[in-house]
Amino acid sequence: MNEHIVKKFWNLMSDGMFDEIGELMEENADVWLPNTRELFRGRDKYINFNKKYPGCWIITLDKIFSKDDIVVSAVKVEAGDKSSSFYANSFFTINNGLISEIVEYWGDNGEPPQWRVEESLSERY
């Protein structure tokens, strides 16, 4: 059940249906973004942030795992015009069928450092 809530969350997020996301969250849910050291206190602030975020974004669920009341997901977030993409790893806490907390770690997609390419230490996939 908890994984279903998170899958629905990401589908709604990808479709830009932010008000509907609020129906999956406790009113006083906290959302943490450690990369920018931000805390959104309450679902309304988080929903408002997403409504105001520029551009159209396509979200693809890559992995999901749950244990007790915690669901961990990894998603690819790509600009609608394909100009940029990111990965986000998110930790959801679910209480009584609603999201009470989200902690999201964001990472940019990019090229490997030239020295690793020159030394053939890794392969691109």
Secondary structure, DSSP 4 states (H G I P E B T S, - for coil): -HHHHHHHHHHHHHTT-HHHHHTTEEEEEEEEETTTTEEEESHHHHHHHHHHS-S-EEEEEEEEEEETTEEEEEEEEEETTSS-EEEEEEEEEEETTEEEEEEEEEEE--PPPHHHHHTT-----
